[in-house]
Amino acid sequence: MLEGKRVLLVIGGGIAAYKCLELIRLIKKQGGAVRVILTKAGSEFVTPLSLASLSGDKVYEDLFSLTDETAMGHIELSRSADLVVVAPATADLMAKAANGLANDLASTTLLATDKAVLMVPAMNVRMWQHPATQRNHRRLLEDGVCFVGPDDGAMACGEFGPGRMAEPAAVLAAIVHHFLPADRPLAGQHVLITSGPTHEPLDPVRYIANRSSGKQGHAIARAAAVAGARVTLISGPVTVPDPQGVEVVHVETARQMLDAVEQALPADVAIFCAAVADWRVVNAGQEKIKKTVDGVPPLALVENPDILATVSQKKNGRPGLVIGFAAETETVIEHAKAKLARKGCDWIIANDVSPATGIMGGDFNSVHLVRASGTGSSPGVSEIESWPRMDKDAVARALVAEIVKTLDREGWV
């Protein structure tokens, strides 16, 4: 995915600098080239020898190097890259970049570059939340700088909150997304996505539902639209805003969602991210059901239509790539394999949504991509790929990158 691309990696001073070793490995694995600028503070956490060994290139540290600066090294470094990545982007580096300061090699290069800049913040939660850092963040966004993270979580200082550096896989997904071809690789493709929960009424006031927020499905819709696809998003009741550049159909129940999906077909890719209620009440009340001395009223349940299986097993008009989601609370991969075989889809994105994970309704996700070796009623599983915990936008970008790679390999794009 990064063949022939050159990344200039600026490593700031923070314990998260160790993650850059894995990031370099991942970029190289995707065919990219990496040059490293190591700040003085960064060298307290990772060594030039380790970085040079992994990158296969010299590590640059000194603005006033007699050998590098005779050829205006900071200019050459800033112009020779296709993308500049700052990781970890410390509060100091962000402040320098936001205010045009240039007193070392890293900040001078950032000021001199004419290439896109991707920053990956990492700092103490109080530093991240400080008005000065937030002001610098806004200014950098206005200047066109892109960001990945920071993530929430425990920090080396013992505090908890936003400030952790995004995981290397999430940073890689953002880098790959940046290098998607200018003509947008999913141009001309129709991508159908379902998102959010469904609400199955008990009466005009109450309903059966689940805790799905729609954040992951909406993030996938945004990422697919950025990649050039014509996106139809079928959304259950959610509070997140509609993505821009996407056709959104709002529904409430599982039957309404199935109707909307069938009306939106044909599609080239279908991604069923919605957490559809498995059952609905047969005898839903037309008026609010009242408490009585007779106790709990009988509620007869009937199974809702299986939207994923219905589309996966279509004889005519089946999308070329059908992707389902499996939200599980135990034996996640085993249940995902069984669901893949039972539904007849091509991929399952499985995740653990037990309460301790905070995934259901949260901003982060940790998924397993389970691929089938073929289509039909009982495809065999050919590959299981586990992704690290990432924010849901990063998961969406990574999924779209996998879709692009698959369609490109099969000659669709």
VEXDREN-2710 file (C-alpha; in Angstrom, 1 decimal):
% VEXDREN-2710
k/r/px/py/pz
1/MET/0.0/0.0/0.0
2/LEU/3.0/2.4/0.5
3/GLU/5.2/1.2/-2.3
4/GLY/7.5/4.1/-3.4
5/LYS/6.2/6.4/-0.7
6/ARG/8.7/8.3/1.6
7/VAL/7.8/9.2/5.1
8/LEU/9.8/11.6/7.2
9/LEU/9.2/10.6/10.9
10/VAL/9.9/13.3/13.5
11/ILE/10.2/11.7/16.9
12/GLY/9.6/13.9/19.9
13/GLY/10.6/13.4/23.5
14/GLY/8.2/11.2/25.4
15/ILE/7.9/7.6/26.7
16/ALA/5.6/6.9/23.7
17/ALA/8.6/7.3/21.4
18/TYR/9.1/3.5/21.8
19/LYS/6.0/3.0/19.6
20/CYS/7.9/4.5/16.7
21/LEU/10.0/1.4/16.4
22/GLU/6.9/-0.6/15.6
23/LEU/5.6/2.2/13.4
24/ILE/8.8/2.1/11.3
25/ARG/8.5/-1.6/10.9
26/LEU/4.9/-1.4/9.8
27/ILE/5.6/1.3/7.2
28/LYS/8.5/-0.7/5.8
29/LYS/6.4/-3.8/5.7
30/GLN/3.9/-1.9/3.5
31/GLY/6.7/-0.9/1.1
32/GLY/7.4/2.6/2.4
33/ALA/10.7/4.3/3.1
34/VAL/11.3/6.0/6.4
35/ARG/13.8/8.7/7.3
36/VAL/14.0/9.8/11.0
37/ILE/14.6/13.1/12.7
38/LEU/15.2/12.5/16.3
39/THR/14.9/15.3/18.8
40/LYS/17.3/15.7/21.7
41/ALA/14.5/14.8/24.1
42/GLY/13.5/11.9/21.9
43/SER/17.0/10.4/22.1
44/GLU/16.4/10.0/25.9
45/PHE/13.8/7.3/25.1
46/VAL/15.0/5.6/21.8
47/THR/18.5/5.3/20.3
48/PRO/19.7/6.4/16.9
49/LEU/21.1/2.9/16.4
50/SER/17.7/1.2/16.9
51/LEU/16.0/3.7/14.5
52/ALA/18.7/3.5/11.9
53/SER/18.7/-0.3/12.0
54/LEU/14.9/-0.5/11.5
55/SER/14.6/2.4/8.9
56/GLY/17.7/1.4/6.9
57/ASP/18.7/5.1/6.7
58/LYS/20.7/7.6/8.6
59/VAL/19.1/9.3/11.7
60/TYR/19.2/13.1/11.6
61/GLU/19.6/15.0/14.9
62/ASP/21.6/18.2/14.6
63/LEU/20.4/21.4/12.9
64/PHE/24.0/22.5/12.7
65/SER/25.6/19.3/11.4
66/LEU/28.7/20.3/9.3
67/THR/28.0/17.5/6.8
68/ASP/24.2/17.7/6.4
69/GLU/23.8/21.5/6.5
70/THR/26.4/22.2/3.9
71/ALA/23.6/20.9/1.6
72/MET/20.9/22.7/3.5
73/GLY/19.9/19.4/5.2
74/HIS/16.7/20.7/6.8
75/ILE/15.4/21.9/3.5
76/GLU/16.3/18.7/1.7
77/LEU/14.7/16.6/4.4
78/SER/11.5/18.6/4.4
79/ARG/11.1/18.5/0.6
80/SER/12.2/14.9/-0.2
81/ALA/9.5/13.3/1.9
82/ASP/5.9/12.6/0.6
83/LEU/4.5/13.0/4.1
84/VAL/5.9/14.3/7.4
85/VAL/4.7/12.4/10.5
86/VAL/5.4/13.8/14.0
87/ALA/5.1/11.0/16.6
88/PRO/5.0/11.5/19.5
89/ALA/3.9/15.1/18.9
90/THR/4.7/16.6/22.2
91/ALA/3.1/19.8/23.6
92/ASP/6.5/21.5/22.8
93/LEU/6.6/20.4/19.2
94/MET/2.9/21.4/18.7
95/ALA/3.5/24.8/20.2
96/LYS/6.6/25.4/18.0
97/ALA/4.7/24.3/14.8
98/ALA/1.6/26.3/15.7
99/ASN/3.6/29.5/16.3
100/GLY/6.3/29.2/13.6
101/LEU/9.2/28.7/15.9
102/ALA/12.3/27.0/14.5
103/ASN/15.2/26.5/16.9
104/ASP/16.2/22.9/16.3
105/LEU/16.2/20.5/13.3
106/ALA/12.6/19.1/14.0
107/SER/10.9/22.5/14.2
108/THR/12.9/24.0/11.4
109/THR/12.0/21.1/9.1
110/LEU/8.3/21.5/10.0
111/LEU/8.5/25.2/9.1
112/ALA/10.3/24.5/5.9
113/THR/8.3/21.6/4.5
114/ASP/5.8/22.0/1.6
115/LYS/4.4/18.5/2.3
116/ALA/1.4/17.4/4.4
117/VAL/2.0/16.9/8.1
118/LEU/0.4/14.3/10.3
119/MET/0.7/14.7/14.0
120/VAL/0.3/12.0/16.6
121/PRO/0.0/13.7/20.0
122/ALA/1.2/12.2/23.2
123/MET/1.4/14.0/26.6
124/ASN/0.0/14.1/30.1
125/VAL/-3.7/14.5/30.2
126/ARG/-3.5/18.0/31.9
127/MET/-1.0/19.1/29.2
128/TRP/-3.3/18.0/26.5
129/GLN/-6.3/19.7/28.1
130/HIS/-4.5/22.9/28.8
131/PRO/-6.0/25.9/27.0
132/ALA/-2.6/26.7/25.3
133/THR/-2.3/23.2/23.9
134/GLN/-6.0/23.2/22.7
135/ARG/-5.4/26.6/21.1
136/ASN/-2.3/25.3/19.3
137/HIS/-4.3/22.2/18.2
138/ARG/-7.0/24.4/16.7
139/ARG/-4.5/26.6/14.9
140/LEU/-2.7/23.5/13.5
141/LEU/-6.0/22.1/12.2
142/GLU/-6.7/25.5/10.6
143/ASP/-3.2/25.3/9.0
144/GLY/-4.1/21.9/7.4
145/VAL/-2.2/19.7/9.8
146/CYS/-3.9/16.2/10.3
147/PHE/-4.1/14.4/13.6
148/VAL/-4.4/10.8/14.8
149/GLY/-5.4/10.6/18.5
150/PRO/-4.7/11.1/21.3
151/ASP/-6.2/8.0/22.8
152/ASP/-7.8/7.7/26.2
153/GLY/-6.1/5.4/28.7
154/ALA/-3.6/5.0/31.5
155/MET/-0.3/6.9/31.2
156/ALA/3.2/6.3/32.4
157/CYS/2.7/9.2/34.9
158/GLY/-0.1/7.2/36.6
159/GLU/-3.0/9.5/35.4
160/PHE/-5.8/8.5/33.1
161/GLY/-7.5/10.3/30.2
162/PRO/-6.8/11.6/26.7
163/GLY/-3.1/11.9/26.0
164/ARG/-1.9/8.5/25.0
165/MET/-0.2/8.2/21.7
166/ALA/-2.4/6.3/19.1
167/GLU/-1.2/2.7/18.5
168/PRO/1.2/2.2/15.5
169/ALA/-1.5/0.3/13.5
170/ALA/-3.8/3.3/13.8
171/VAL/-1.1/5.7/12.7
172/LEU/-0.3/3.4/9.7
173/ALA/-4.0/3.3/8.7
174/ALA/-3.9/7.2/8.7
175/ILE/-0.7/7.2/6.6
176/VAL/-2.2/4.7/4.1
177/HIS/-5.4/6.7/3.9
178/HIS/-3.4/9.8/3.1
179/PHE/-1.8/8.1/0.2
180/LEU/-5.0/6.8/-1.4
181/PRO/-4.8/7.8/-5.1
182/ALA/-5.9/11.4/-5.9
183/ASP/-8.6/9.9/-8.2
184/ARG/-10.0/8.2/-5.1
185/PRO/-9.9/4.4/-5.4
186/LEU/-13.5/3.7/-4.7
187/ALA/-14.8/6.2/-7.3
188/GLY/-17.6/4.6/-9.2
189/GLN/-18.3/2.0/-6.5
190/HIS/-21.6/1.9/-4.5
191/VAL/-21.0/1.1/-0.9
192/LEU/-24.1/0.2/1.3
193/ILE/-23.7/0.5/5.1
194/THR/-26.0/-0.1/8.0
195/SER/-25.4/1.5/11.3
196/GLY/-26.7/2.0/14.8
197/PRO/-29.4/0.0/16.7
198/THR/-33.0/-0.8/15.8
199/HIS/-35.9/0.0/18.1
200/GLU/-38.6/-2.6/18.3
201/PRO/-41.7/-1.1/20.0
202/LEU/-43.5/-2.7/22.9
203/ASP/-46.0/0.1/22.8
204/PRO/-45.9/3.8/21.7
205/VAL/-43.6/4.6/24.6
206/ARG/-41.3/1.6/25.2
207/TYR/-39.1/-0.5/22.9
208/ILE/-36.5/-3.3/22.8
209/ALA/-33.1/-2.0/21.7
210/ASN/-29.4/-2.3/22.4
211/ARG/-26.5/0.0/23.3
212/SER/-25.1/0.6/19.8
213/SER/-24.2/4.3/19.2
214/GLY/-23.7/4.1/15.5
215/LYS/-20.2/5.6/15.8
216/GLN/-18.4/2.8/14.0
217/GLY/-20.9/2.5/11.1
218/HIS/-20.9/6.2/10.6
219/ALA/-17.1/6.3/10.7
220/ILE/-17.0/3.7/8.0
221/ALA/-19.4/5.7/5.9
222/ARG/-17.2/8.8/6.2
223/ALA/-14.1/6.8/5.3
224/ALA/-15.7/5.2/2.2
225/ALA/-17.0/8.6/1.0
226/VAL/-13.5/10.1/1.4
227/ALA/-12.2/7.2/-0.8
228/GLY/-14.6/8.3/-3.5
229/ALA/-17.5/5.8/-3.1
230/ARG/-21.1/6.6/-3.5
231/VAL/-22.3/5.7/0.0
232/THR/-25.8/4.8/1.1
233/LEU/-26.0/4.7/4.9
234/ILE/-29.1/3.0/6.5
235/SER/-29.1/4.3/10.1
236/GLY/-31.2/3.2/13.0
237/PRO/-31.9/5.8/15.8
238/VAL/-28.6/7.4/16.8
239/THR/-27.5/10.8/18.2
240/VAL/-24.3/11.1/16.1
241/PRO/-24.6/13.5/13.1
242/ASP/-25.1/12.3/9.6
243/PRO/-21.7/12.1/7.7
244/GLN/-21.2/14.7/5.0
245/GLY/-21.3/13.5/1.4
246/VAL/-23.3/10.4/2.2
247/GLU/-26.9/9.5/1.4
248/VAL/-28.6/8.7/4.7
249/VAL/-31.8/6.8/5.2
250/HIS/-33.2/6.9/8.7
251/VAL/-35.2/3.9/10.0
252/GLU/-36.4/2.6/13.3
253/THR/-37.1/-1.1/13.2
254/ALA/-35.4/-4.1/11.7
255/ARG/-38.1/-4.6/9.1
256/GLN/-37.7/-1.0/8.0
257/MET/-34.0/-1.4/7.8
258/LEU/-34.3/-4.5/5.6
259/ASP/-36.7/-2.7/3.3
260/ALA/-34.3/0.3/3.0
261/VAL/-31.4/-2.1/2.3
262/GLU/-33.3/-3.9/-0.5
263/GLN/-34.3/-0.5/-2.0
264/ALA/-30.7/0.7/-2.0
265/LEU/-29.4/-2.4/-3.9
266/PRO/-27.6/-3.1/-6.1
267/ALA/-24.3/-2.3/-4.4
268/ASP/-20.7/-3.3/-5.0
269/VAL/-19.9/-3.5/-1.3
270/ALA/-22.3/-4.0/1.6
271/ILE/-21.2/-3.5/5.2
272/PHE/-23.6/-4.5/7.9
273/CYS/-22.5/-2.7/11.0
274/ALA/-25.9/-2.1/12.6
275/ALA/-26.7/-4.0/15.8
276/VAL/-30.2/-5.2/14.7
277/ALA/-32.5/-6.4/17.5
278/ASP/-32.9/-10.1/17.1
279/TRP/-36.6/-10.1/18.2
280/ARG/-39.7/-8.0/18.1
281/VAL/-42.9/-8.1/20.0
282/VAL/-45.8/-9.7/18.1
283/ASN/-48.5/-8.0/20.2
284/ALA/-47.1/-4.5/20.5
285/GLY/-49.7/-2.3/22.3
286/GLN/-51.3/0.5/20.3
287/GLU/-51.6/2.4/23.7
288/LYS/-49.2/2.5/26.6
289/ILE/-49.3/-0.8/28.5
290/LYS/-50.4/-0.1/32.1
291/LYS/-49.4/-1.9/35.2
292/THR/-52.2/-4.0/36.6
293/VAL/-52.8/-6.2/39.6
294/ASP/-52.4/-9.2/37.2
295/GLY/-48.7/-8.6/37.1
296/VAL/-46.4/-8.5/34.0
297/PRO/-48.4/-8.6/30.8
298/PRO/-47.5/-11.5/28.4
299/LEU/-45.2/-10.4/25.6
300/ALA/-44.9/-12.8/22.7
301/LEU/-41.6/-12.4/20.8
302/VAL/-40.9/-13.3/17.1
303/GLU/-37.6/-13.3/15.3
304/ASN/-36.7/-10.3/13.2
305/PRO/-35.5/-10.7/9.6
306/ASP/-31.8/-11.6/9.2
307/ILE/-30.6/-8.7/7.0
308/LEU/-27.0/-10.0/6.7
309/ALA/-28.0/-13.5/5.7
310/THR/-30.8/-12.2/3.4
311/VAL/-28.3/-10.2/1.3
312/SER/-25.4/-12.7/1.6
313/GLN/-27.5/-15.5/0.2
314/LYS/-29.1/-13.6/-2.7
315/LYS/-29.0/-15.6/-5.9
316/ASN/-29.2/-12.4/-8.0
317/GLY/-27.9/-9.0/-7.2
318/ARG/-25.6/-10.0/-4.4
319/PRO/-22.9/-7.4/-3.7
320/GLY/-19.5/-8.5/-4.7
321/LEU/-18.2/-8.1/-1.1
322/VAL/-20.5/-8.6/1.9
323/ILE/-19.1/-7.7/5.3
324/GLY/-20.9/-8.4/8.6
325/PHE/-20.1/-7.5/12.2
326/ALA/-20.2/-9.8/15.2
327/ALA/-20.5/-8.1/18.6
328/GLU/-19.8/-10.8/21.2
329/THR/-19.1/-11.0/24.9
330/GLU/-17.2/-14.3/25.0
331/THR/-15.4/-16.7/22.7
332/VAL/-15.4/-13.9/20.1
333/ILE/-13.4/-15.5/17.3
334/GLU/-15.2/-18.8/17.6
335/HIS/-18.6/-17.1/17.4
336/ALA/-17.4/-15.0/14.4
337/LYS/-16.3/-18.2/12.5
338/ALA/-19.7/-19.7/13.1
339/LYS/-21.5/-16.6/12.1
340/LEU/-19.4/-16.4/8.9
341/ALA/-20.4/-19.9/7.9
342/ARG/-24.1/-19.5/8.9
343/LYS/-24.7/-16.2/7.2
344/GLY/-22.7/-16.8/4.0
345/CYS/-20.9/-13.4/3.9
346/ASP/-17.3/-12.8/2.8
347/TRP/-15.9/-11.2/5.9
348/ILE/-16.9/-10.8/9.6
349/ILE/-15.6/-8.0/11.7
350/ALA/-15.7/-9.4/15.3
351/ASN/-15.3/-7.5/18.5
352/ASP/-15.7/-8.0/22.2
353/VAL/-18.4/-5.7/23.5
354/SER/-18.6/-7.0/27.1
355/PRO/-19.1/-4.1/29.5
356/ALA/-15.5/-4.0/30.7
357/THR/-14.2/-3.1/27.1
358/GLY/-16.3/0.2/26.8
359/ILE/-16.6/-0.5/23.1
360/MET/-20.4/-0.5/22.9
361/GLY/-21.2/3.3/22.7
362/GLY/-17.5/4.2/23.2
363/ASP/-14.9/5.9/20.9
364/PHE/-12.5/3.0/20.5
365/ASN/-12.7/-0.5/19.1
366/SER/-10.5/-3.7/18.9
367/VAL/-11.6/-6.0/16.1
368/HIS/-10.7/-9.2/14.4
369/LEU/-11.1/-9.5/10.6
370/VAL/-12.3/-13.0/9.7
371/ARG/-12.2/-13.7/6.0
372/ALA/-13.9/-16.5/4.1
373/SER/-12.1/-18.5/1.4
374/GLY/-15.3/-18.4/-0.8
375/THR/-18.9/-17.4/-0.8
376/GLY/-22.1/-19.5/-0.4
377/SER/-23.8/-21.1/2.5
378/SER/-20.7/-22.5/4.2
379/PRO/-17.5/-20.7/3.2
380/GLY/-14.3/-21.8/4.7
381/VAL/-12.2/-19.5/6.9
382/SER/-8.9/-18.6/5.3
383/GLU/-7.5/-15.9/7.5
384/ILE/-8.1/-14.2/10.9
385/GLU/-6.3/-10.9/11.4
386/SER/-6.5/-9.2/14.8
387/TRP/-6.1/-5.5/14.9
388/PRO/-5.0/-3.5/18.0
389/ARG/-7.2/-1.2/19.9
390/MET/-7.8/2.0/17.8
391/ASP/-10.3/4.8/17.7
392/LYS/-13.3/4.0/15.5
393/ASP/-12.2/6.4/12.7
394/ALA/-8.9/4.6/12.5
395/VAL/-10.7/1.2/12.3
396/ALA/-12.9/2.6/9.5
397/ARG/-9.8/3.9/7.6
398/ALA/-8.1/0.5/8.0
399/LEU/-11.2/-1.4/6.8
400/VAL/-11.6/0.8/3.8
401/ALA/-7.9/0.3/2.9
402/GLU/-8.5/-3.5/3.1
403/ILE/-11.5/-3.2/0.9
404/VAL/-9.6/-1.1/-1.7
405/LYS/-6.7/-3.6/-1.6
406/THR/-9.1/-6.5/-2.1
407/LEU/-11.1/-4.9/-4.9
408/ASP/-7.9/-3.8/-6.6
409/ARG/-6.5/-7.4/-6.5
410/GLU/-9.7/-8.7/-8.0
411/GLY/-9.6/-6.0/-10.8
412/TRP/-12.6/-4.0/-9.6
413/VAL/-10.7/-0.7/-9.2
END
